[in-house]
Amino acid sequence: MGLIRTGVLAAAVYAFFVVAYPDGQGRLYHEVVPFLIAGGVVGLGFLKKILDLGEGMLKFGLELAFLAAIALTVGYTMPQKSGKPPLQQWAEGARPRRSEVRRGLKRLRVDPDGVVGKAVQWPFAW
């Protein structure tokens, strides 16, 4: 169960950056990174089995650290047309707006006016 939870959360972190910052470039980057994330999820699952952590807080701490590592790695390495990675844009005050999220959803071939599209756009009310 922990492997599925970690995988879904890791995919959500990656999807956030892809949708919120749709000016991404680098086709090879977006083909390789999901496989690296999946490999990391499996590796983390093996690490937890080897350490035999059970259901303790250390297990959740490892998962949280892994998700933070994904967010930092993708946030600082995802190529953009502007030449600035997403977290650098965030640090400079550029926040993703609903129009950018709509473009990101269209890029993923998700209908922005559909149920899923509206649910994804809801937090980006500004």
PyMOL commands that place a pseudoatom at each C-alpha (Angstrom):
pseudoatom trace, name=CA, resn=MET, resi=1, chain=A, elem=C, hetatm=0, pos=[0.000, 0.000, 0.000]
pseudoatom trace, name=CA, resn=GLY, resi=2, chain=A, elem=C, hetatm=0, pos=[2.852, 2.366, 0.802]
pseudoatom trace, name=CA, resn=LEU, resi=3, chain=A, elem=C, hetatm=0, pos=[4.339, 1.859, -2.659]
pseudoatom trace, name=CA, resn=ILE, resi=4, chain=A, elem=C, hetatm=0, pos=[1.090, 2.912, -4.317]
pseudoatom trace, name=CA, resn=ARG, resi=5, chain=A, elem=C, hetatm=0, pos=[0.675, 5.920, -2.017]
pseudoatom trace, name=CA, resn=THR, resi=6, chain=A, elem=C, hetatm=0, pos=[4.222, 7.090, -2.656]
pseudoatom trace, name=CA, resn=GLY, resi=7, chain=A, elem=C, hetatm=0, pos=[3.849, 6.556, -6.407]
pseudoatom trace, name=CA, resn=VAL, resi=8, chain=A, elem=C, hetatm=0, pos=[0.609, 8.515, -6.627]
pseudoatom trace, name=CA, resn=LEU, resi=9, chain=A, elem=C, hetatm=0, pos=[1.979, 11.400, -4.549]
pseudoatom trace, name=CA, resn=ALA, resi=10, chain=A, elem=C, hetatm=0, pos=[5.211, 11.479, -6.568]
pseudoatom trace, name=CA, resn=ALA, resi=11, chain=A, elem=C, hetatm=0, pos=[3.200, 11.571, -9.795]
pseudoatom trace, name=CA, resn=ALA, resi=12, chain=A, elem=C, hetatm=0, pos=[1.088, 14.401, -8.357]
pseudoatom trace, name=CA, resn=VAL, resi=13, chain=A, elem=C, hetatm=0, pos=[4.207, 16.439, -7.550]
pseudoatom trace, name=CA, resn=TYR, resi=14, chain=A, elem=C, hetatm=0, pos=[5.515, 15.982, -11.101]
pseudoatom trace, name=CA, resn=ALA, resi=15, chain=A, elem=C, hetatm=0, pos=[2.085, 16.716, -12.614]
pseudoatom trace, name=CA, resn=PHE, resi=16, chain=A, elem=C, hetatm=0, pos=[1.848, 19.931, -10.581]
pseudoatom trace, name=CA, resn=PHE, resi=17, chain=A, elem=C, hetatm=0, pos=[4.975, 21.295, -12.209]
pseudoatom trace, name=CA, resn=VAL, resi=18, chain=A, elem=C, hetatm=0, pos=[3.939, 20.154, -15.691]
pseudoatom trace, name=CA, resn=VAL, resi=19, chain=A, elem=C, hetatm=0, pos=[0.491, 21.743, -15.382]
pseudoatom trace, name=CA, resn=ALA, resi=20, chain=A, elem=C, hetatm=0, pos=[1.387, 24.894, -13.434]
pseudoatom trace, name=CA, resn=TYR, resi=21, chain=A, elem=C, hetatm=0, pos=[4.395, 25.756, -15.615]
pseudoatom trace, name=CA, resn=PRO, resi=22, chain=A, elem=C, hetatm=0, pos=[3.263, 24.805, -19.145]
pseudoatom trace, name=CA, resn=ASP, resi=23, chain=A, elem=C, hetatm=0, pos=[6.094, 26.568, -20.981]
pseudoatom trace, name=CA, resn=GLY, resi=24, chain=A, elem=C, hetatm=0, pos=[8.322, 23.579, -20.446]
pseudoatom trace, name=CA, resn=GLN, resi=25, chain=A, elem=C, hetatm=0, pos=[10.640, 22.370, -23.138]
pseudoatom trace, name=CA, resn=GLY, resi=26, chain=A, elem=C, hetatm=0, pos=[12.772, 19.307, -23.447]
pseudoatom trace, name=CA, resn=ARG, resi=27, chain=A, elem=C, hetatm=0, pos=[10.860, 16.371, -24.821]
pseudoatom trace, name=CA, resn=LEU, resi=28, chain=A, elem=C, hetatm=0, pos=[13.553, 13.962, -23.643]
pseudoatom trace, name=CA, resn=TYR, resi=29, chain=A, elem=C, hetatm=0, pos=[13.345, 15.425, -20.125]
pseudoatom trace, name=CA, resn=HIS, resi=30, chain=A, elem=C, hetatm=0, pos=[9.622, 14.693, -19.923]
pseudoatom trace, name=CA, resn=GLU, resi=31, chain=A, elem=C, hetatm=0, pos=[10.144, 11.189, -21.280]
pseudoatom trace, name=CA, resn=VAL, resi=32, chain=A, elem=C, hetatm=0, pos=[12.912, 10.261, -18.824]
pseudoatom trace, name=CA, resn=VAL, resi=33, chain=A, elem=C, hetatm=0, pos=[11.817, 11.911, -15.562]
pseudoatom trace, name=CA, resn=PRO, resi=34, chain=A, elem=C, hetatm=0, pos=[8.660, 9.785, -15.010]
pseudoatom trace, name=CA, resn=PHE, resi=35, chain=A, elem=C, hetatm=0, pos=[10.774, 6.632, -15.307]
pseudoatom trace, name=CA, resn=LEU, resi=36, chain=A, elem=C, hetatm=0, pos=[13.322, 8.014, -12.859]
pseudoatom trace, name=CA, resn=ILE, resi=37, chain=A, elem=C, hetatm=0, pos=[10.547, 8.869, -10.422]
pseudoatom trace, name=CA, resn=ALA, resi=38, chain=A, elem=C, hetatm=0, pos=[9.064, 5.376, -10.780]
pseudoatom trace, name=CA, resn=GLY, resi=39, chain=A, elem=C, hetatm=0, pos=[12.502, 3.862, -10.165]
pseudoatom trace, name=CA, resn=GLY, resi=40, chain=A, elem=C, hetatm=0, pos=[12.907, 6.026, -7.092]
pseudoatom trace, name=CA, resn=VAL, resi=41, chain=A, elem=C, hetatm=0, pos=[9.525, 4.906, -5.764]
pseudoatom trace, name=CA, resn=VAL, resi=42, chain=A, elem=C, hetatm=0, pos=[10.491, 1.257, -6.193]
pseudoatom trace, name=CA, resn=GLY, resi=43, chain=A, elem=C, hetatm=0, pos=[13.902, 1.908, -4.637]
pseudoatom trace, name=CA, resn=LEU, resi=44, chain=A, elem=C, hetatm=0, pos=[12.275, 3.606, -1.662]
pseudoatom trace, name=CA, resn=GLY, resi=45, chain=A, elem=C, hetatm=0, pos=[9.919, 0.644, -1.299]
pseudoatom trace, name=CA, resn=PHE, resi=46, chain=A, elem=C, hetatm=0, pos=[12.901, -1.737, -1.224]
pseudoatom trace, name=CA, resn=LEU, resi=47, chain=A, elem=C, hetatm=0, pos=[14.685, 0.482, 1.297]
pseudoatom trace, name=CA, resn=LYS, resi=48, chain=A, elem=C, hetatm=0, pos=[11.678, 0.421, 3.595]
pseudoatom trace, name=CA, resn=LYS, resi=49, chain=A, elem=C, hetatm=0, pos=[11.468, -3.380, 3.286]
pseudoatom trace, name=CA, resn=ILE, resi=50, chain=A, elem=C, hetatm=0, pos=[15.188, -3.797, 3.969]
pseudoatom trace, name=CA, resn=LEU, resi=51, chain=A, elem=C, hetatm=0, pos=[15.040, -1.552, 7.015]
pseudoatom trace, name=CA, resn=ASP, resi=52, chain=A, elem=C, hetatm=0, pos=[11.797, -3.266, 8.115]
pseudoatom trace, name=CA, resn=LEU, resi=53, chain=A, elem=C, hetatm=0, pos=[10.258, 0.009, 9.245]
pseudoatom trace, name=CA, resn=GLY, resi=54, chain=A, elem=C, hetatm=0, pos=[6.705, -1.262, 9.658]
pseudoatom trace, name=CA, resn=GLU, resi=55, chain=A, elem=C, hetatm=0, pos=[4.148, 1.500, 10.153]
pseudoatom trace, name=CA, resn=GLY, resi=56, chain=A, elem=C, hetatm=0, pos=[6.247, 3.930, 12.171]
pseudoatom trace, name=CA, resn=MET, resi=57, chain=A, elem=C, hetatm=0, pos=[6.786, 7.624, 11.653]
pseudoatom trace, name=CA, resn=LEU, resi=58, chain=A, elem=C, hetatm=0, pos=[10.236, 7.021, 10.160]
pseudoatom trace, name=CA, resn=LYS, resi=59, chain=A, elem=C, hetatm=0, pos=[8.558, 5.403, 7.151]
pseudoatom trace, name=CA, resn=PHE, resi=60, chain=A, elem=C, hetatm=0, pos=[6.428, 8.474, 6.558]
pseudoatom trace, name=CA, resn=GLY, resi=61, chain=A, elem=C, hetatm=0, pos=[9.450, 10.686, 7.113]
pseudoatom trace, name=CA, resn=LEU, resi=62, chain=A, elem=C, hetatm=0, pos=[11.326, 8.833, 4.373]
pseudoatom trace, name=CA, resn=GLU, resi=63, chain=A, elem=C, hetatm=0, pos=[8.369, 9.206, 2.025]
pseudoatom trace, name=CA, resn=LEU, resi=64, chain=A, elem=C, hetatm=0, pos=[8.094, 12.910, 2.795]
pseudoatom trace, name=CA, resn=ALA, resi=65, chain=A, elem=C, hetatm=0, pos=[11.826, 13.407, 2.218]
pseudoatom trace, name=CA, resn=PHE, resi=66, chain=A, elem=C, hetatm=0, pos=[11.538, 11.541, -1.093]
pseudoatom trace, name=CA, resn=LEU, resi=67, chain=A, elem=C, hetatm=0, pos=[8.628, 13.724, -2.217]
pseudoatom trace, name=CA, resn=ALA, resi=68, chain=A, elem=C, hetatm=0, pos=[10.537, 16.864, -1.216]
pseudoatom trace, name=CA, resn=ALA, resi=69, chain=A, elem=C, hetatm=0, pos=[13.539, 15.626, -3.199]
pseudoatom trace, name=CA, resn=ILE, resi=70, chain=A, elem=C, hetatm=0, pos=[11.320, 15.119, -6.258]
pseudoatom trace, name=CA, resn=ALA, resi=71, chain=A, elem=C, hetatm=0, pos=[9.820, 18.592, -5.883]
pseudoatom trace, name=CA, resn=LEU, resi=72, chain=A, elem=C, hetatm=0, pos=[13.233, 20.225, -5.585]
pseudoatom trace, name=CA, resn=THR, resi=73, chain=A, elem=C, hetatm=0, pos=[14.773, 18.213, -8.397]
pseudoatom trace, name=CA, resn=VAL, resi=74, chain=A, elem=C, hetatm=0, pos=[11.953, 18.756, -10.868]
pseudoatom trace, name=CA, resn=GLY, resi=75, chain=A, elem=C, hetatm=0, pos=[11.483, 22.350, -9.734]
pseudoatom trace, name=CA, resn=TYR, resi=76, chain=A, elem=C, hetatm=0, pos=[15.118, 23.215, -10.379]
pseudoatom trace, name=CA, resn=THR, resi=77, chain=A, elem=C, hetatm=0, pos=[15.772, 21.097, -13.477]
pseudoatom trace, name=CA, resn=MET, resi=78, chain=A, elem=C, hetatm=0, pos=[12.620, 21.326, -15.609]
pseudoatom trace, name=CA, resn=PRO, resi=79, chain=A, elem=C, hetatm=0, pos=[13.585, 23.294, -18.729]
pseudoatom trace, name=CA, resn=GLN, resi=80, chain=A, elem=C, hetatm=0, pos=[11.456, 26.338, -19.533]
pseudoatom trace, name=CA, resn=LYS, resi=81, chain=A, elem=C, hetatm=0, pos=[11.294, 28.689, -22.513]
pseudoatom trace, name=CA, resn=SER, resi=82, chain=A, elem=C, hetatm=0, pos=[12.265, 31.576, -20.249]
pseudoatom trace, name=CA, resn=GLY, resi=83, chain=A, elem=C, hetatm=0, pos=[15.448, 29.782, -19.229]
pseudoatom trace, name=CA, resn=LYS, resi=84, chain=A, elem=C, hetatm=0, pos=[14.457, 29.892, -15.565]
pseudoatom trace, name=CA, resn=PRO, resi=85, chain=A, elem=C, hetatm=0, pos=[13.296, 26.712, -13.815]
pseudoatom trace, name=CA, resn=PRO, resi=86, chain=A, elem=C, hetatm=0, pos=[9.892, 26.747, -12.052]
pseudoatom trace, name=CA, resn=LEU, resi=87, chain=A, elem=C, hetatm=0, pos=[11.189, 27.197, -8.496]
pseudoatom trace, name=CA, resn=GLN, resi=88, chain=A, elem=C, hetatm=0, pos=[13.367, 30.108, -9.575]
pseudoatom trace, name=CA, resn=GLN, resi=89, chain=A, elem=C, hetatm=0, pos=[10.320, 31.705, -11.187]
pseudoatom trace, name=CA, resn=TRP, resi=90, chain=A, elem=C, hetatm=0, pos=[8.387, 31.100, -7.946]
pseudoatom trace, name=CA, resn=ALA, resi=91, chain=A, elem=C, hetatm=0, pos=[11.197, 32.708, -5.920]
pseudoatom trace, name=CA, resn=GLU, resi=92, chain=A, elem=C, hetatm=0, pos=[11.047, 35.766, -8.186]
pseudoatom trace, name=CA, resn=GLY, resi=93, chain=A, elem=C, hetatm=0, pos=[7.318, 36.129, -7.493]
pseudoatom trace, name=CA, resn=ALA, resi=94, chain=A, elem=C, hetatm=0, pos=[5.848, 34.534, -10.628]
pseudoatom trace, name=CA, resn=ARG, resi=95, chain=A, elem=C, hetatm=0, pos=[2.913, 32.440, -9.433]
pseudoatom trace, name=CA, resn=PRO, resi=96, chain=A, elem=C, hetatm=0, pos=[1.006, 30.111, -11.756]
pseudoatom trace, name=CA, resn=ARG, resi=97, chain=A, elem=C, hetatm=0, pos=[-2.308, 31.586, -12.832]
pseudoatom trace, name=CA, resn=ARG, resi=98, chain=A, elem=C, hetatm=0, pos=[-5.474, 29.899, -13.990]
pseudoatom trace, name=CA, resn=SER, resi=99, chain=A, elem=C, hetatm=0, pos=[-4.732, 30.722, -17.641]
pseudoatom trace, name=CA, resn=GLU, resi=100, chain=A, elem=C, hetatm=0, pos=[-1.372, 28.962, -17.416]
pseudoatom trace, name=CA, resn=VAL, resi=101, chain=A, elem=C, hetatm=0, pos=[-2.974, 25.970, -15.720]
pseudoatom trace, name=CA, resn=ARG, resi=102, chain=A, elem=C, hetatm=0, pos=[-5.533, 25.803, -18.546]
pseudoatom trace, name=CA, resn=ARG, resi=103, chain=A, elem=C, hetatm=0, pos=[-2.671, 25.728, -21.083]
pseudoatom trace, name=CA, resn=GLY, resi=104, chain=A, elem=C, hetatm=0, pos=[-0.943, 23.032, -19.044]
pseudoatom trace, name=CA, resn=LEU, resi=105, chain=A, elem=C, hetatm=0, pos=[-4.108, 20.922, -19.006]
pseudoatom trace, name=CA, resn=LYS, resi=106, chain=A, elem=C, hetatm=0, pos=[-4.501, 21.336, -22.763]
pseudoatom trace, name=CA, resn=ARG, resi=107, chain=A, elem=C, hetatm=0, pos=[-0.883, 20.265, -23.166]
pseudoatom trace, name=CA, resn=LEU, resi=108, chain=A, elem=C, hetatm=0, pos=[-1.747, 17.036, -21.333]
pseudoatom trace, name=CA, resn=ARG, resi=109, chain=A, elem=C, hetatm=0, pos=[-4.908, 16.698, -23.451]
pseudoatom trace, name=CA, resn=VAL, resi=110, chain=A, elem=C, hetatm=0, pos=[-7.238, 17.194, -20.475]
pseudoatom trace, name=CA, resn=ASP, resi=111, chain=A, elem=C, hetatm=0, pos=[-10.382, 19.259, -21.070]
pseudoatom trace, name=CA, resn=PRO, resi=112, chain=A, elem=C, hetatm=0, pos=[-10.007, 22.420, -18.919]
pseudoatom trace, name=CA, resn=ASP, resi=113, chain=A, elem=C, hetatm=0, pos=[-13.795, 22.791, -18.781]
pseudoatom trace, name=CA, resn=GLY, resi=114, chain=A, elem=C, hetatm=0, pos=[-14.382, 19.166, -17.758]
pseudoatom trace, name=CA, resn=VAL, resi=115, chain=A, elem=C, hetatm=0, pos=[-14.780, 17.839, -14.234]
pseudoatom trace, name=CA, resn=VAL, resi=116, chain=A, elem=C, hetatm=0, pos=[-11.096, 17.003, -13.795]
pseudoatom trace, name=CA, resn=GLY, resi=117, chain=A, elem=C, hetatm=0, pos=[-9.981, 20.272, -15.380]
pseudoatom trace, name=CA, resn=LYS, resi=118, chain=A, elem=C, hetatm=0, pos=[-12.158, 22.361, -13.081]
pseudoatom trace, name=CA, resn=ALA, resi=119, chain=A, elem=C, hetatm=0, pos=[-10.959, 20.428, -10.029]
pseudoatom trace, name=CA, resn=VAL, resi=120, chain=A, elem=C, hetatm=0, pos=[-7.323, 21.046, -10.967]
pseudoatom trace, name=CA, resn=GLN, resi=121, chain=A, elem=C, hetatm=0, pos=[-7.946, 24.755, -11.652]
pseudoatom trace, name=CA, resn=TRP, resi=122, chain=A, elem=C, hetatm=0, pos=[-9.799, 25.378, -8.400]
pseudoatom trace, name=CA, resn=PRO, resi=123, chain=A, elem=C, hetatm=0, pos=[-6.699, 26.110, -6.223]
pseudoatom trace, name=CA, resn=PHE, resi=124, chain=A, elem=C, hetatm=0, pos=[-5.419, 28.580, -8.822]
pseudoatom trace, name=CA, resn=ALA, resi=125, chain=A, elem=C, hetatm=0, pos=[-8.184, 31.133, -8.327]
pseudoatom trace, name=CA, resn=TRP, resi=126, chain=A, elem=C, hetatm=0, pos=[-5.906, 34.161, -8.798]
for i in range(1, 126): cmd.bond("trace and resi %d" % i, "trace and resi %d" % (i + 1))
show_as sticks, trace
zoom trace
